[in-house]
Amino acid sequence: MTLSPLTRRRLQNFRANRRGWWSMWIFLALFAVTLCAEVVANDRPLVARVDGNWLFPVAVNYAESDVLPDGLPTDADWHDPELQRQVAEHGWALWPPIRYSYATVVRDLGRPAPSPPSARNWLGTDDQARDVAARVIYGFRISVLFGFTLTIIASAIGIAAGAVQGYYGGTTDLLFQRFIEIWSGMPQLFLLIILSSVIQPGFWTLLVFLLIFSWMSLTGVVRAEFLRGRNLDYVRAARALGVGDRSIMFRHILPNAMVATLTFLPFTLSGSVTALASLDFLGFGLPPGSPSLGELLNQGKNNLQAPWLAFTGFVVLGGVLSLLTFVGEAVRDAFDPRKTGGL
């Protein structure tokens, strides 16, 4: 596919911002690793070969009798020293780099939890003796996936609402603006507290709740672009030729409006990640036991004698938001008309 001169110039401007360019690749690399979290951090081996039989515990939950002929018909506990000894005698097992999942309770710590970082637990354990490194990996994945999902759906709704407002204007715009003013003034936290007292918040419940209010973030930008674009000559000519409103809105005006919208998306994504972490920190987020960066920060607040908890949560969350901010700055510079040579 051949890129237009304007698109090539924008890509060049984006790559010229070295901080944003490398931040994008670092973020994508971290996200790719966490997408394969079960392969990186798991309390079961990736693959094992016992008595000539190939086993894949990372994908299949084997009973102990499936692993060893004289085993019990209960789920195999791969951290059981006796099971590990017999597997080593009759074959081998390949473990992931971190031998714990986000909910695995670490045994034989030798001291009360939370325990400090060690060669066994790279980032220590939390107050429930769970490996912090494993919880960070799984929590990073949930936070980013939640942020991506919320950003994409909220942006689609907000862009459509702003397009309708700006294109039709008049009474439609006036009524829509009054509705947005009233809706944006709703006490979101109080409503979430009421919701959490009725039902147990989960991933999709929180997503729907935040989506109800997050769609307004891009509406004003798109509305302004459509208010300006609907009076341009090419739009008037298309309308005079009988082109339908939907075609004019989404084929002629929207591509120009997306230039301003795209610059906001990285910042919207960082805001979505922060929203989930804030709710988890306050105790109104994901169900108890779920891996969460906000829950890790809350543990750090409640366990001041274990500074590695708060430090890890701050570094991970602050690093993610910094990377997204740097990418957003690079995207903003790439779409800056003053840096595109007037094309």
C-alpha positions as CSV (number, residue, x, y, z in Angstrom):
1,M,0.0,0.0,0.0
2,T,1.4,3.4,-1.0
3,L,1.3,6.0,1.7
4,S,0.5,9.6,0.9
5,P,3.2,12.3,1.4
6,L,1.3,13.7,4.4
7,T,1.2,10.2,6.1
8,R,4.9,9.7,5.4
9,R,5.7,13.0,6.9
10,R,3.7,12.2,10.0
11,L,5.5,8.9,10.4
12,Q,8.8,10.7,10.1
13,N,7.8,13.2,12.7
14,F,6.7,10.4,15.0
15,R,10.0,8.5,14.6
16,A,11.9,11.8,15.1
17,N,10.6,11.9,18.7
18,R,13.0,9.3,20.0
19,R,11.5,9.3,23.5
20,G,8.0,8.6,22.2
21,W,9.3,6.1,19.6
22,W,11.2,4.0,22.0
23,S,8.4,4.3,24.6
24,M,6.0,2.8,22.2
25,W,8.3,-0.2,21.6
26,I,9.0,-0.7,25.3
27,F,5.3,-0.6,26.0
28,L,4.4,-3.1,23.2
29,A,7.2,-5.4,24.4
30,L,5.9,-5.4,28.0
31,F,2.4,-5.9,26.8
32,A,3.4,-8.8,24.6
33,V,5.2,-10.5,27.6
34,T,2.2,-10.1,29.8
35,L,-0.2,-11.4,27.2
36,C,1.7,-14.7,27.6
37,A,1.6,-14.4,31.4
38,E,0.7,-18.1,31.9
39,V,4.0,-19.0,30.2
40,V,6.0,-16.5,32.2
41,A,4.5,-17.0,35.7
42,N,2.7,-20.2,36.6
43,D,2.5,-22.7,39.4
44,R,2.6,-25.6,37.0
45,P,5.3,-26.7,34.5
46,L,5.0,-25.7,30.9
47,V,5.7,-29.3,29.7
48,A,6.8,-32.5,31.4
49,R,7.8,-36.0,30.3
50,V,7.2,-38.8,32.8
51,D,7.7,-42.5,32.0
52,G,7.7,-41.7,28.3
53,N,4.4,-39.7,28.4
54,W,4.2,-36.1,27.3
55,L,2.3,-33.8,29.7
56,F,1.3,-30.1,29.3
57,P,0.3,-29.0,32.8
58,V,0.2,-25.3,31.7
59,A,-2.9,-26.1,29.5
60,V,-4.3,-29.2,31.2
61,N,-5.2,-29.8,34.8
62,Y,-3.8,-33.3,35.4
63,A,-4.7,-35.5,38.4
64,E,-1.8,-37.0,40.3
65,S,-2.7,-40.4,39.0
66,D,-2.2,-39.1,35.4
67,V,1.3,-38.1,36.2
68,L,2.4,-41.1,38.3
69,P,1.0,-44.7,38.2
70,D,0.7,-44.9,42.0
71,G,-0.6,-41.3,42.4
72,L,-3.8,-40.2,44.0
73,P,-6.9,-39.3,41.9
74,T,-6.7,-35.7,43.1
75,D,-5.4,-32.6,41.3
76,A,-1.6,-32.8,41.0
77,D,0.2,-30.3,43.3
78,W,3.3,-29.6,41.3
79,H,4.9,-27.7,44.2
80,D,4.7,-30.8,46.4
81,P,8.3,-31.9,47.1
82,E,7.4,-35.6,46.9
83,L,5.8,-35.2,43.5
84,Q,8.7,-33.2,42.2
85,R,11.1,-35.9,43.4
86,Q,9.3,-38.6,41.7
87,V,8.9,-36.6,38.4
88,A,12.7,-36.0,38.5
89,E,13.3,-39.8,39.0
90,H,11.0,-40.8,36.1
91,G,11.5,-37.9,33.7
92,W,11.8,-34.1,33.7
93,A,9.6,-30.9,33.9
94,L,10.2,-27.5,32.3
95,W,9.1,-24.7,34.6
96,P,8.4,-21.1,33.6
97,P,10.8,-18.4,34.8
98,I,8.5,-17.6,37.8
99,R,7.1,-20.7,39.4
100,Y,4.0,-19.0,40.9
101,S,0.7,-17.8,39.5
102,Y,-1.0,-14.6,40.8
103,A,-3.1,-16.6,43.4
104,T,-0.4,-19.1,44.5
105,V,0.5,-19.1,48.2
106,V,4.2,-19.4,48.6
107,R,5.1,-22.1,51.2
108,D,8.1,-22.3,53.5
109,L,8.9,-18.6,53.5
110,G,10.8,-18.9,56.7
111,R,9.3,-15.6,58.0
112,P,5.9,-14.0,58.3
113,A,4.4,-12.5,55.1
114,P,5.0,-10.1,53.5
115,S,8.6,-11.3,52.9
116,P,11.3,-9.2,51.1
117,P,12.6,-9.8,47.6
118,S,14.8,-12.9,47.3
119,A,16.2,-15.2,44.6
120,R,13.0,-17.3,45.0
121,N,10.6,-14.3,45.0
122,W,12.1,-11.6,42.9
123,L,9.8,-8.8,44.2
124,G,9.0,-10.4,47.5
125,T,5.6,-11.6,48.6
126,D,2.5,-9.7,49.7
127,D,0.6,-9.9,53.0
128,Q,-1.1,-13.1,51.9
129,A,2.2,-14.8,50.9
130,R,1.6,-14.5,47.1
131,D,4.4,-13.7,44.7
132,V,4.5,-10.0,43.9
133,A,6.2,-10.5,40.5
134,A,3.5,-12.9,39.3
135,R,0.8,-10.5,40.5
136,V,2.4,-7.6,38.7
137,I,2.6,-9.5,35.4
138,Y,-1.1,-10.6,35.6
139,G,-2.2,-7.2,36.9
140,F,-0.4,-5.3,34.1
141,R,-2.2,-7.4,31.6
142,I,-5.7,-6.9,33.1
143,S,-5.0,-3.1,33.5
144,V,-3.9,-2.6,29.9
145,L,-6.7,-4.9,28.4
146,F,-9.2,-3.0,30.5
147,G,-7.8,0.3,29.3
148,F,-7.8,-0.7,25.7
149,T,-11.3,-2.0,25.8
150,L,-12.7,1.0,27.6
151,T,-10.8,3.5,25.3
152,I,-11.9,1.8,22.1
153,I,-15.6,1.5,23.0
154,A,-15.8,4.9,24.7
155,S,-14.0,6.6,21.8
156,A,-16.4,5.1,19.3
157,I,-19.5,6.3,21.2
158,G,-18.0,9.7,21.9
159,I,-17.0,10.2,18.2
160,A,-20.4,9.2,17.0
161,A,-22.1,11.5,19.5
162,G,-19.8,14.4,18.7
163,A,-20.3,13.9,15.0
164,V,-24.1,14.1,15.3
165,Q,-23.9,17.2,17.5
166,G,-21.5,19.1,15.2
167,Y,-23.0,18.1,11.9
168,Y,-26.7,18.9,12.7
169,G,-26.1,21.7,15.1
170,G,-29.0,23.8,16.2
171,T,-31.6,22.2,18.5
172,T,-29.8,18.8,18.3
173,D,-26.6,20.3,19.5
174,L,-28.2,22.4,22.2
175,L,-30.2,19.6,23.7
176,F,-27.2,17.2,23.5
177,Q,-24.9,19.8,25.2
178,R,-27.4,20.3,28.1
179,F,-27.6,16.5,28.5
180,I,-23.8,16.2,28.6
181,E,-23.5,19.0,31.2
182,I,-26.1,17.2,33.5
183,W,-24.6,13.7,32.9
184,S,-21.0,14.8,33.5
185,G,-22.1,16.3,36.9
186,M,-23.3,12.9,38.2
187,P,-21.3,11.7,41.3
188,Q,-19.6,8.7,39.8
189,L,-17.9,7.5,43.0
190,F,-21.1,7.6,45.0
191,L,-22.9,5.7,42.3
192,L,-20.2,3.1,42.2
193,I,-20.4,2.7,46.0
194,I,-24.2,2.1,45.7
195,L,-23.5,-0.4,42.8
196,S,-20.9,-2.3,44.8
197,S,-23.4,-2.7,47.7
198,V,-25.9,-4.3,45.4
199,I,-23.7,-6.5,43.1
200,Q,-20.1,-7.7,43.2
201,P,-18.1,-5.5,40.8
202,G,-16.2,-7.4,38.1
203,F,-14.2,-6.7,34.9
204,W,-17.3,-6.3,32.7
205,T,-19.4,-4.6,35.4
206,L,-16.7,-1.9,35.9
207,L,-16.2,-1.6,32.2
208,V,-19.9,-0.9,31.6
209,F,-20.1,1.5,34.6
210,L,-17.1,3.6,33.5
211,L,-18.2,3.5,29.9
212,I,-21.4,5.3,30.9
213,F,-19.4,8.3,31.8
214,S,-16.1,7.9,29.8
215,W,-17.7,8.4,26.3
216,M,-17.9,12.2,26.8
217,S,-14.1,12.7,26.8
218,L,-13.8,13.0,23.0
219,T,-17.2,14.4,22.2
220,G,-16.2,18.0,22.5
221,V,-13.2,17.7,20.2
222,V,-15.2,15.9,17.5
223,R,-18.1,18.3,17.9
224,A,-15.8,21.3,17.3
225,E,-14.3,19.7,14.2
226,F,-17.7,18.9,12.7
227,L,-19.0,22.4,13.4
228,R,-16.1,23.7,11.5
229,G,-16.1,21.1,8.7
230,R,-19.9,21.2,7.9
231,N,-19.5,24.7,6.4
232,L,-16.5,23.9,4.2
233,D,-17.0,24.2,0.4
234,Y,-16.5,20.5,-0.4
235,V,-19.1,19.5,2.2
236,R,-21.6,22.0,0.8
237,A,-20.9,20.7,-2.7
238,A,-21.5,17.1,-1.6
239,R,-24.7,18.1,0.0
240,A,-25.8,19.9,-3.2
241,L,-25.1,16.8,-5.2
242,G,-27.4,14.8,-3.1
243,V,-24.9,12.8,-1.0
244,G,-26.5,11.5,2.1
245,D,-25.7,12.9,5.6
246,R,-24.2,9.6,6.8
247,S,-21.8,9.5,3.9
248,I,-20.8,13.1,4.3
249,M,-20.2,12.7,8.1
250,F,-18.2,9.5,8.0
251,R,-16.5,9.6,4.6
252,H,-15.7,13.3,4.2
253,I,-15.7,15.1,7.6
254,L,-14.7,12.3,10.0
255,P,-11.2,11.6,8.5
256,N,-10.3,15.3,9.1
257,A,-11.7,15.2,12.6
258,M,-9.8,12.1,13.5
259,V,-6.5,14.0,13.3
260,A,-7.3,15.9,16.5
261,T,-9.0,12.8,18.0
262,L,-6.0,10.5,17.6
263,T,-3.7,12.8,19.6
264,F,-6.0,12.3,22.6
265,L,-6.2,8.4,22.5
266,P,-2.9,7.6,24.3
267,F,-3.9,10.0,27.1
268,T,-7.4,8.5,27.2
269,L,-5.8,5.0,27.6
270,S,-3.6,6.2,30.5
271,G,-6.7,7.7,32.1
272,S,-8.6,4.4,31.8
273,V,-5.7,2.4,33.4
274,T,-5.6,5.0,36.2
275,A,-9.4,4.7,36.7
276,L,-9.2,0.9,37.3
277,A,-6.1,1.3,39.6
278,S,-7.9,4.0,41.6
279,L,-11.0,1.9,42.1
280,D,-8.9,-1.1,43.1
281,F,-7.0,1.0,45.6
282,L,-10.3,2.2,47.1
283,G,-11.7,-1.3,47.3
284,F,-14.4,-0.8,44.7
285,G,-12.6,-2.4,41.8
286,L,-12.1,-6.0,40.8
287,P,-13.1,-8.9,43.0
288,P,-10.9,-9.7,46.0
289,G,-7.9,-11.8,45.0
290,S,-7.7,-10.5,41.5
291,P,-4.3,-9.3,40.4
292,S,-4.3,-5.5,40.4
293,L,-1.9,-2.7,40.5
294,G,-4.2,-0.6,42.6
295,E,-4.6,-3.5,45.1
296,L,-0.8,-3.7,45.3
297,L,-0.6,0.0,46.2
298,N,-3.3,-0.5,48.8
299,Q,-1.2,-3.3,50.3
300,G,1.8,-1.0,50.4
301,K,-0.3,1.6,52.3
302,N,-1.4,-1.0,54.8
303,N,2.1,-2.6,55.2
304,L,4.5,0.2,55.7
305,Q,7.0,-2.2,57.1
306,A,7.2,-3.8,53.6
307,P,8.3,-0.8,51.4
308,W,8.9,-3.1,48.4
309,L,5.1,-3.4,47.9
310,A,4.4,0.3,47.5
311,F,7.7,0.8,45.6
312,T,6.8,-1.9,43.1
313,G,3.3,-0.7,42.6
314,F,4.5,2.9,42.2
315,V,7.2,2.0,39.7
316,V,5.0,-0.2,37.5
317,L,2.0,2.1,37.4
318,G,4.1,5.2,37.1
319,G,6.2,3.6,34.3
320,V,3.1,2.5,32.3
321,L,1.6,6.0,32.5
322,S,4.9,7.6,31.6
323,L,5.3,5.4,28.6
324,L,1.8,6.2,27.4
325,T,2.3,9.9,28.0
326,F,5.5,9.9,26.0
327,V,3.7,8.1,23.1
328,G,0.9,10.6,23.3
329,E,3.3,13.5,23.0
330,A,5.0,11.9,20.0
331,V,1.6,11.3,18.3
332,R,0.6,15.0,19.0
333,D,3.9,16.2,17.4
334,A,3.4,13.9,14.4
335,F,0.0,15.4,13.7
336,D,1.1,19.0,14.4
337,P,0.4,20.9,11.1
338,R,3.4,23.2,11.8
339,K,5.7,20.1,11.5
340,T,4.2,18.7,8.3
341,G,5.6,21.2,5.9
342,G,2.2,22.6,5.0
343,L,1.2,19.4,3.2
